[in-house]
Amino acid sequence: MTNNGGAAARELTPPDLLMAAYRTLGGTLNLHRNAAAAVRLAVPSLARVAVLVLAADRQQAQWWMAGHRPAAHPPDHESYGAVACLPSWIGRILADAIGVKAHPVPSGRRFLPDGTEHDGHGMVVTLSCAYQCQGVLVLLRDVRQETFADAHQSVAVEFAAAVSRAVTAAMLYRDQVQVADTLRAALMPTPLPYVAGIELAASYRPAREALRIGGDIVHVEPLAEGSALCVLGDVCGKGIDAAVAGNRLRQSLRVLHRVTRQPLDMLNLLNDATFDPDTAEATQFTTVIIGVVRAIPGGGALLRLAAGGHPAPLVVRRTGTVQRVHIGGMMLGAECPATFAEAVIWLAPGESCVLYTDGVIDAEGGPRGEAFGQNRLVALLAEYAGMPAALVAERIDQRTDDWLNRADHDDIAVLVLRAPQPFEASPH
């Protein structure tokens, strides 16, 4: 088989082969690319057929193959299969794979993982993959070719060691990416639920957008009697530490609402549970608004909010007037016991309440590097008075993004709660 289904690979001298292995293998942290490169390099310099088999567990195996015959699986193809379905002679060596060690393969006809056969001799080198997996590099020659002498065997073992290092690094990187993706999914805000009679929308822009996670909390959870728990918070700090702290608060609130449905009581209980007088970590401190919202029969909504040191909610009336609702209260985690404050807001049909973190008003940009500020936010909301919640959230995100013009910024989060007009169709 050719190395890529086209022109035949050039045979390299042992020094050139090892130099090519050191230069090529490990040049990427992609497991498939490293494995495919390994079998391509081995043919024809070490063998007529090369197979790399990796088994991360006792059930599943991956393998790559390059050889002198046209094959159904070129070296750029990664194949999976059950370990038990591997040719038995490979399976036996794989089961005992400990460290980099050469096993001679006497002359004879042997099955290959792709179902074809090879008539010849060779060797199998077990790989040392730092406990990431069990692996073997199969190197087979034709009956007319010379057997592996000590010098060739030494080169094969050194080549396999380079393969082992590249495979280990790639598998470690793959595992780290999987862990990061799992954590990112757990720390991202959950999708907003449907709440009868209430229109909800949010926007979320973390400070470190490459990670896509931040310390702002946006959470809405339906309650049994048709109301909903709404939370918007800002954990001090940025990145993963702030995101983890925010997720802890979110999970705590999911438990606390089973104890009480009063936002002020929730804040006090949350502060009691999370306050630690012995820590100076910034992520202990959080500004937060906790609210319970419910639709009013006949139209409109009632919103009860409790706040701790958070920017004032903005209520957008049907007339286009925007009211600042100064609630006050202490930052969560600052003292215990703490003093928090509460407010009740009535929304007529078509009116909205906008909750936001200080990342919105502190966003620095524009022509003179100024903060976006609350006045600009108020003017924007007046411009879109009576508009759907999704449009309002989208416009806030767009305006702040334009204002920043790619500059660094804090985490930005917005939650819009709106009482829809009676004639507006429900999305459900």
C-alpha positions, 0 to 999 in steps of 0.5 A: 500500500502507498503511504497516502493512496498515491506515490510510494513513500521513500525509504529512509536510513535509520538516522533519517527515520528517527530524525523524521519521527522526532520532527513529525511526531509530537508536532501536533496534539491531535491523536489521529494525526500522530498515529497516522504519521507513525504508520506512514513513517514506518513504511517502507523504512522499517516494514512493508506493513505497519499497524498501530493499535491502541486500547484505552480500555479492555473493550475498545481498540483503535488502529491505523495501518499503512502497507504495500497493498491497496487497502480499505483503510488508508493511514489517514483513516482511524478504525475502531473495533472491539478488543476481542475482535483483534487478531488473536496474535496481536491481542495476546501481545497487547494484553501484556503490553508493559513498557517499550519491548520488542516481540519477534514475529516468526514467518507465517501467514497472519490476519491483520485488523482490517481482515486482510492477511500478510505472509511474512515475518517481523516484530511487534513493539509494545508501547509505553503510554504512561497509563493512558492506554495499552498499545503495540506497533506491528512491523511486518516484512515480506518473506523475501526481506531480511529479518530484524537484526539487532541494529534494525530492532534497536531502531524500531524500539527507538522509533516506537518510543517516539511514537509512545511519547507522541501518543501519550501527549495527544491522549493527555491533551484529548482528556484535558479538552474533554474535561474542560468541555464538561466543566464548561457545559456545567458552568455555562448559564442554563437555557431560560425556561418557559414561564406562562404569562412572562416573557424572558430573555437574556444575554451573556458575554464572559470576560474571557470569551475564548473560555466562554465562561465567567462569573456572572450568574443568570438563572431562571427556574419555574416554581410549582405555583406558576411563578419563577425564581429569577437570579442575576449575580456578579461574582468578584473576579473572572474566569474559571474561579469566578464561574465555579463560585457562581455555579455553587451559588446557583446550585445553593439557590436551587435548594433554598427555594424549596425552603422558602419562596421569599427572595429576602429570606433566600438572600439571608440564608445564602449569605449564612451558608456561604460566608467564610470569615477566614477567607480573603478570596475575591470570589467569596463576594457577590452582588446579586438580585433574587426575584420571584415573578408571576403573571397576574390574571388579566394581564401584567406581572408582579415581581418581588426583588431582593438585592445585595449591592447590585446595580439598580434594576430598570423598569421600562414603562409603556410610555417610554419612561425608564425608572431606576429602582434603587434597592440597595443592600450589602454585597453577599459574603461581606458580613454575617449577619448582613443587611439586604433590601427588597422591592416590589414591582408591578408591570403592566402589559407590555412593560419590562424589568431589566436586570444587568451586571455592572459589566454593562455600564462599566464597559469602556469604549466609544470614541473617548474610552468612556464607560457605557454608563447607566444613562446610555443604557436608559436611553437605549431602553427608552428607544425600545420601550414595548419591544419583545424581551428578546429584542431588548436583550439582543440590542443591549448586547449589540450596543455594548459590543459595538461600544467596546470595539473588541476592548477587554471587558468584565463579564456582561449579563442581562436578564429581561422580564416582560409582561406581554401584551394580551394580543401577543401570541405565546411562543408555546 
